[in-house]
């Protein structure tokens, strides 16, 4: 049983909102000054976090596209 398009769209939008909310938090944390080993900055890694989030968005989009194709195929086959 495939989830409805509306549910997939809502899940995608929620995920996108969470990712866009997390990026400024990571950027703000990375902007804090570093003092010693315990206060190392995450500034060089902020693009890694953004790339990771983008990869998840692309995977989610791919899953939605596959689900839509499967639903269309099932309709054509009369399932």
Secondary structure, DSSP 8 states (H G I E B T S, - for coil): ----HHHHHHHHHHHHHHHHHHHHHHHHHHTS---TTTT---GGGHHHHHHHHHHHHHHHHHHHHHHHHHHHHHHHHT-
